[in-house]
Amino acid sequence: MTSGSTPLLDYWVVTRPMPGQSESGDQFLVAPFPDGVLIAVVDGLGHGAEAAVAARTATAVLAAHAGEPVTALAQRCHHALRRMRGAVMSIASCHAATNSMTWLGIGNVEGMLLSASGRRSSLLLRGGIVGDRLPNLLPTTLPLHCGDLLFFATDGIYSAFIRDIRFTEHPHELVHRIFMEHNRSTDDALLLGGRWTSGEMMPASVEG
C-alpha cells in the first residue's frame, strides 16, 4: 500500500499488475496546485508494458497542468495518447477556497464520494477512450466537507466495492480490506481512497 498526505488530502492506494505481468497499466496521480489538488486514476488499455507507458504518459500530462480545468486536462491527454495505446481515466480537481470538487470520468474507472453525513455520489462515466474516441465532456461539481471520503477504482476491482464503503473503519484499513475482498485476478487492479482535509498547499506531486 502507498500512502501520502498533502495539506488538503490524505490518501491511500493499493495496486498490483495482473498475475504474470511485471508492470501495471493502472496508474494514479495526486498533484497539489495553488489552492487545490488534482486526483486521477488512469487505466491504460490492455496489460503490461505498453499499457503502463500509456497510463504514465497521461499522468505526466496531468501533473504538468494540474491546475487546469478537468475538460482541458482530458483533451491534453487525448492528444498525447493519439500515437500510442489509449486509456480510460477519471480525474477530480478539488479546490479549498470553494470546498468543492469537479470530476470527470471517461471509460470505466469508477468514482465515489461519501460524505460524513452518509451522502453518496457516484461519478457519471461516459463511454470512450482517451487517445481514440473522446466523448462529450460533462464534468460535475460537488461540495466537499472536511472528512469526506473519495474513492477511485479501476475495472480490476469489482464494482460491488461501492456497497462496502463505510465510515466505521479508518480509511487505511478500509482501502486495504476493499482491495483484498474485491480485486479480480484477471486484470491489473488499483484502488485509491482519499480523505478531504484542510490547510496550505504543497508544491510537489506524487505519481505511481
C-alpha positions as CSV (number, residue, x, y, z in Angstrom):
1,M,0.0,0.0,0.0
2,T,1.1,3.5,-0.8
3,S,0.0,6.4,1.4
4,G,0.6,10.1,1.3
5,S,-0.6,13.4,2.5
6,T,-1.0,17.0,1.3
7,P,-2.5,19.8,3.4
8,L,-5.8,19.2,1.7
9,L,-5.9,15.4,1.2
10,D,-4.7,12.2,2.9
11,Y,-4.7,9.3,0.6
12,W,-4.1,5.5,0.4
13,V,-3.5,3.4,-2.8
14,V,-3.3,-0.3,-3.3
15,T,-2.3,-1.6,-6.7
16,R,-0.9,-4.7,-8.4
17,P,-0.3,-5.9,-12.0
18,M,-2.3,-8.7,-13.5
19,P,-0.7,-12.0,-12.3
20,G,2.0,-13.0,-14.7
21,Q,2.8,-9.4,-15.7
22,S,5.7,-7.3,-14.3
23,E,4.1,-3.9,-15.0
24,S,0.6,-2.5,-14.3
25,G,-1.3,-0.4,-16.7
26,D,-3.2,1.1,-13.8
27,Q,-1.6,4.3,-12.5
28,F,-2.6,7.2,-10.2
29,L,-1.7,10.8,-9.6
30,V,-2.1,13.1,-6.6
31,A,-0.8,16.6,-7.6
32,P,-1.3,19.7,-5.5
33,F,-1.6,23.1,-7.1
34,P,-2.3,26.5,-5.7
35,D,-5.5,26.3,-3.5
36,G,-6.2,22.7,-4.7
37,V,-5.2,19.2,-5.5
38,L,-5.8,17.1,-8.6
39,I,-6.5,13.4,-8.2
40,A,-6.5,11.0,-11.1
41,V,-6.6,7.2,-11.8
42,V,-5.7,6.1,-15.3
43,D,-6.1,2.6,-16.8
44,G,-4.0,2.0,-20.0
45,L,-5.8,-0.3,-22.4
46,G,-4.8,-3.9,-22.0
47,H,-1.9,-5.0,-19.8
48,G,1.8,-5.0,-19.5
49,A,4.5,-2.5,-20.6
50,E,2.5,-0.8,-23.4
51,A,-0.5,-0.1,-21.1
52,A,1.9,1.2,-18.4
53,V,3.5,3.6,-20.9
54,A,0.2,5.0,-22.0
55,A,-1.0,5.4,-18.4
56,R,2.3,7.1,-17.3
57,T,2.2,9.4,-20.3
58,A,-1.3,10.5,-19.2
59,T,-0.3,11.1,-15.6
60,A,2.7,13.1,-16.7
61,V,0.5,15.4,-18.7
62,L,-1.9,15.8,-15.8
63,A,0.9,16.5,-13.4
64,A,2.3,19.2,-15.7
65,H,-1.0,21.0,-16.0
66,A,-2.6,20.1,-12.7
67,G,-4.3,23.4,-12.1
68,E,-6.2,23.5,-15.4
69,P,-10.0,22.6,-15.7
70,V,-10.7,18.9,-16.0
71,T,-12.0,19.2,-19.5
72,A,-8.8,20.8,-20.7
73,L,-6.8,18.1,-18.9
74,A,-8.8,15.3,-20.7
75,Q,-8.2,17.0,-24.0
76,R,-4.5,17.3,-23.4
77,C,-4.3,13.6,-22.5
78,H,-6.3,12.7,-25.6
79,H,-3.8,14.5,-27.8
80,A,-0.8,12.9,-26.0
81,L,-2.1,9.4,-26.4
82,R,-3.2,9.5,-30.1
83,R,0.0,7.8,-31.3
84,M,0.1,5.1,-28.6
85,R,-2.2,2.8,-26.8
86,G,-5.2,4.7,-25.3
87,A,-6.5,4.8,-21.8
88,V,-9.6,5.3,-19.7
89,M,-9.4,7.7,-16.8
90,S,-11.3,9.5,-14.0
91,I,-10.0,12.9,-12.7
92,A,-11.1,15.1,-9.8
93,S,-10.0,18.7,-9.3
94,C,-10.6,19.8,-5.7
95,H,-10.5,23.4,-4.5
96,A,-10.0,24.7,-1.0
97,A,-11.4,28.2,-1.5
98,T,-14.8,26.9,-2.5
99,N,-14.6,23.5,-0.8
100,S,-15.7,21.9,-4.0
101,M,-14.7,19.1,-6.4
102,T,-15.2,19.0,-10.2
103,W,-14.8,15.5,-11.6
104,L,-15.0,13.7,-14.9
105,G,-14.9,10.1,-16.0
106,I,-14.1,8.6,-19.4
107,G,-14.4,4.9,-19.6
108,N,-14.9,2.6,-16.6
109,V,-12.7,4.0,-13.7
110,E,-15.4,4.2,-11.0
111,G,-15.6,7.1,-8.6
112,M,-17.5,7.5,-5.3
113,L,-17.7,10.4,-2.9
114,L,-19.0,9.6,0.6
115,S,-19.8,12.4,3.0
116,A,-19.5,12.2,6.7
117,S,-23.3,12.6,6.8
118,G,-23.7,9.4,4.7
119,R,-24.5,11.1,1.4
120,R,-23.1,9.1,-1.5
121,S,-22.4,10.5,-5.0
122,S,-21.2,8.3,-7.9
123,L,-19.1,9.7,-10.8
124,L,-21.0,9.8,-14.1
125,L,-18.9,7.7,-16.5
126,R,-19.1,8.4,-20.3
127,G,-18.0,5.7,-22.8
128,G,-14.9,6.4,-24.8
129,I,-11.2,6.0,-25.0
130,V,-8.7,8.8,-24.3
131,G,-6.5,8.9,-27.4
132,D,-9.1,7.4,-29.7
133,R,-12.7,8.3,-29.1
134,L,-13.2,11.2,-26.7
135,P,-16.9,11.6,-25.7
136,N,-18.7,14.9,-24.9
137,L,-17.1,16.0,-21.7
138,L,-19.6,16.7,-19.0
139,P,-17.9,17.5,-15.6
140,T,-19.9,17.6,-12.4
141,T,-19.2,19.9,-9.4
142,L,-20.0,18.8,-5.9
143,P,-19.4,20.3,-2.4
144,L,-16.7,19.0,-0.2
145,H,-16.6,18.9,3.6
146,C,-13.8,18.1,5.9
147,G,-13.7,14.3,6.4
148,D,-15.4,13.4,3.2
149,L,-14.0,10.2,1.5
150,L,-13.3,9.9,-2.2
151,F,-12.6,6.6,-3.9
152,F,-11.5,5.7,-7.4
153,A,-11.3,2.1,-8.7
154,T,-10.2,0.6,-12.0
155,D,-12.1,-2.4,-13.5
156,G,-9.7,-4.7,-11.7
157,I,-11.9,-4.0,-8.7
158,Y,-15.4,-5.5,-8.7
159,S,-18.0,-2.7,-8.7
160,A,-19.7,-4.2,-5.7
161,F,-17.0,-2.4,-3.6
162,I,-19.2,0.7,-3.7
163,R,-21.7,-1.0,-1.4
164,D,-18.9,-2.0,1.0
165,I,-17.7,1.5,1.9
166,R,-18.4,2.7,5.4
167,F,-17.1,5.2,7.9
168,T,-16.6,2.7,10.8
169,E,-13.1,1.8,9.6
170,H,-10.0,4.0,9.3
171,P,-9.5,4.8,5.6
172,H,-6.2,3.0,5.6
173,E,-7.9,-0.2,6.8
174,L,-10.9,0.4,4.5
175,V,-8.9,0.7,1.3
176,H,-6.8,-2.4,2.2
177,R,-9.9,-4.5,3.0
178,I,-11.9,-3.5,-0.1
179,F,-8.9,-4.2,-2.3
180,M,-8.3,-7.6,-0.8
181,E,-12.0,-8.6,-1.0
182,H,-12.9,-7.2,-4.4
183,N,-9.9,-7.4,-6.7
184,R,-10.0,-9.5,-9.9
185,S,-7.3,-12.0,-10.6
186,T,-7.7,-11.5,-14.4
187,D,-6.7,-7.8,-14.6
188,D,-4.5,-5.1,-13.3
189,A,-6.1,-3.5,-10.2
190,L,-5.9,-0.2,-8.4
191,L,-7.9,1.3,-5.6
192,L,-7.4,4.9,-4.4
193,G,-9.0,6.3,-1.3
194,G,-8.7,9.9,-0.2
195,R,-9.9,11.9,2.8
196,W,-10.5,15.7,2.3
197,T,-8.8,17.8,5.0
198,S,-7.7,21.5,5.2
199,G,-4.5,23.5,5.2
200,E,-1.9,25.1,2.9
201,M,-0.8,23.7,-0.4
202,M,2.3,21.6,-1.0
203,P,4.3,22.2,-4.3
204,A,5.2,18.5,-5.0
205,S,3.2,15.9,-6.9
206,V,3.2,12.1,-6.4
207,E,2.8,9.6,-9.2
208,G,2.6,5.9,-9.1
